[in-house]
């Protein structure tokens, strides 16, 4: 039976849907980020393109802009897509006008409860069920893009236009492509990848083989999504909803912060009887201290780490 494992961590909340002992879906929530579904007061900055300033700080795109709304006018907006980090040009949150009263969007824990699967909160002194299900391997996949499967490997690369998967492996190519189809579908779900997704399969000469690969995607990837057929060059495109950043986008946008939070998770699980002296890369240690995460660690564990500084 599938269940959500949930941790309220230092600097992030994290969750994984575990089925058969392995993670099939995962999510990380960072604090103080504008959440999907939030209704907030705002002021119209521009009509073309639509852009609003939110009363709580920050901006969002507005589409469509109500015809009667003039620049500087007040309105309420609902966030329908969270901010998406992209190199050089992060995408602002996307909003629509609404008459609803201001309200925060659902938290990660709220979203888990709405799925209908049981939710099991985890504490640091308990056995690390999240790690046993493959949490570190999941983070490594998201950061490196290297994803192994039986008979081959995937290389995943987020770009501003789409997330790309390249398939590598040995012949026979038909079997390789079929195995890759299931692996790509599982990775898309596991890493929360949305938007436009391109998959470069091996070139398959037969129409029947190409159709079988497309059917394997349909069988393994939960709806909603749309896709093309596999063309003669082995390329297939998928389009899925993109309500928030994928795990690869989130972690790659702030690699130092992601590494610091992972270290804090490890330190929080260090027994009180273990040595308290720890050495971390300077950038990670600086981030922990800048965010006051070390104080959170002391509050949770009751002991203060001694940093071995270079």
N, C-alpha and C positions, 0 to 999 in steps of 0.2 A: 504494500500500500504506500502510495506517495505521501510525503509530509514535508512541510516547510521547516527548515532549521533557521532560527533567527537569532542574531546577536546584536545587542546595542553596544557597539564598540566605542573606542576612543577615536574621535574624529570622523567616524562613519558608522552607519548601521548596515548590516549585511544579511543577506538571506540566500538560501539555496533550496530548491525543490529537489528532494532526493527520492529516487525510485530505484529499487533493486540495488541499493548501496552506492549509487553514483549520482552525481549532480546532472539534472536535465534542464534546469533553469536556474538563473542566478541574478542577483541585483545588489547594487551598492547605493546607499542613500547618503549624500553629504549634507551636513546641517546648513541651515540658513540659505538653502537654494530655493528658488521659486519653483513650486511643485505644480505639476499638471492638475488642472481643475481648480486652482486658486482663483477666486473672484476678488479683484482689487480696484479701488478708486484710481483714476488716472486722468491725465490731461493730454489732449491731442497736440503733438508737436508738428507733425506734417501730414498733409492729406495724400501726397504722391511722392514716394511710397508712404503708406500709412505707418505712422510711428507714434507711440505714446510714451509719456513719462509716468512711471508708477509712483504712487504716493509713498510706498515703502522703500523707494530707491530703485534705480535701474530703469531700463527701457524695454519695450517690446514692440514687435511689428503688429500692425492692425490690418486685418483683411477679412471681409471688406470694410471700408470706411462708410459709416452711415451717411447718406447723401446730405442730410440737413446739418451735419456736424461741421463746425467751423474751427479753424486753427485756434488753439488755446482753450477750447471748450472742455468742460468736465464730463466724464462718463465713467461707467463701470465696465471692466473687461474681465473675461474669463481666459485663463491660460489654456490653450489647446495643444501646445507643444513646448516642452521645456527648452532651455538654452542648449545648443549643440556646440561643443568646442571644435574648432577647425583651425589648422595652422594658418596664422596670419589674418584670419577673418572669421572670428566666432559668430555663429548664427544666434541672433537674439531670440528670446522666447517669442512665440507667436500667440496672438490673442484675438478674440472676437468680442464685439460689444454685447453687453447683456443688461437685463433689468434686475438681475438677482442681487441680493445684498452681499456685501463683502464677507468672505469666508476662506479659510485656508484649504488648500487641496489635500487629498488623502495622503497620509504618511505611508511609508513602505509597509509598516505593520497593518495599517488599514487595508492596503491593497492585497496583502497576503490573506487576510481574513475573508475578503470578498471572493477569493478563488474557490472556496468550499473545501480546500484541503486542510487537514489539521496543521496547526502551527505549534512548534515546540521551541520555546525560548531556551537559549543556551547560556550558561554562566561559566566564568573562567575557571572555577575550581572543579568543574565537571569534566569527564572524559571529552576529548575534542572530536565530537561527532562530525563537525564541519570539515576538519582536516582529514578524517578517515574517509569521507566521501569524495575527496579530491580537490579541496579548496585551493591549495598552493599550486597544483597543476593547472587549475582553471585560470588563476591569475597569470601564470607563466604563458599560457596560450594567448591570453588577451594582450600581453605586453610584447611577446616575441612574434606572434602570428604563426608559430610552428605547431601544427596539429597532426599527430600521427593517427593512422588507422590501419587495420589489417590489410596488408598488401600495398600500402603506399603512404603518402603524406600530403598534407595541405599546407600551402603558404597563404596566409590571410593578410591583406593590407588595406586598412581604411584610407580612402582618399576623399577630397571634398566632393567628388562626383558620385562615387559609389564605393562600396566595400568589395574588394576583389579576392577571389579564391583561385589559386593555381593548383592544379593536380599533378603530382609526380608519382611515378611508380613503374613497375615492370609489366611487360605484356603477360597475358593477353589483354589488349586495351579495353575490350568490352567488359570484362570482369572488373578491371581496374576502375572504369568509369562508374559501374554500378555500385561498387564499394564506396567510391568517392561521393556519390550522390547521397547515400545515407549519412556519411560522415559530415558533409557540408550542412545538410538539414539539421543534424544534431548540434553542430557548432553554432549555427544561426540562432537556434532556440536557446542553447546554453549561454551564449554570450550576449543575448538580447539585441541582435543586429537587426536594424530596420532600414527603411529607405530603399535605395536602389542597390542591388547586389549582383555582381557579375561572377560567373563561374567558367573558368577555362578548362574544360575537360579535354582528354586526348581526342584527337581527330578520329571520328568513327565513320567508316565508309558506308555502313548499311543503315537504311532508314529504320529498320526494326530495332537495331541497337540504340539509336538515338531516341526513339520513342520509349524504349524500356528505361533509359536513364531519366527521362522526363517523368515517367510514371513513378519511378522510385522517389523522386523529389516530392511528388504529390502525396505519396503514401507516408512519407516520414516527416514532412513539415506541416505543423498545424496551421489551419486557416486563421485569419485572412491573409492571402497573398495572391498576386498575379504573376504569371511567368510567360516567357516566350518558349518556343520549341528549341531544341538543340540544333544549331545551324551546322552547315557542312564543315565549319572550322572547329566545331566542338564547343561553341560558346552559348551559354544560356543565361538569361537575365531574369531576376526575381525582383518584384517590388512589394515591400511590406510596409505597414504603418510604422511611423517613426516618432513616437510620442516623447522620447527622451534619448539621451546619448547612450550608445552601447557601452558595454564594459571596456572594449578596446579603446574607444574614443575617450572615455572618462579617465582611464588609467594613463593613457599616453599623453593626455593634455597636461598632466601634472605628475610626472614620474617620481620626483622627489617626495611629494606629498603621499603618493601611493605607497612608495617604499617605506616611508616613515610610519604610516598607519599599519602596515604589515609587521614592522618591527615592534610596534606597541602591542599588537595582538600577541606576538610571541612573548614579550616581556610580561604581559599581564598574566600569562599562564606559567610563568617561572615560579617554582615553589619558593616559599619564604625562606626555606633553609638553604637554598642554592646561593652561590657567590653573587654578590650584588654589584660587582664591578663589570662593566660592559663597555665594549668598544664599538662605535658606529662610525660610518663614513661622515666626515665633517658636515657635508650638506644636509644629511638626514638629521644629525644631531641638532644643527642650527634650526631646522624646520620644527622639530619637536619643541625646542625651547621657545621659538618665536610664537608658536600657537598655544603655549601654556599646556601642552599635552602631558608634559612631565608631571605637572601638578595633578592632572586627572589620574595619572598612573598611581601616584602616591595615595590619592584619596581612595582608589579602588582596591589597592593591594595592601596598604598599610606600611609599605617600605619604600625607601627612596633609592633609586639606582645611583651608583657611583660611576660617572662617565670617565672612561680612559681616554683622555684627549691626546691627539698626536702632538 
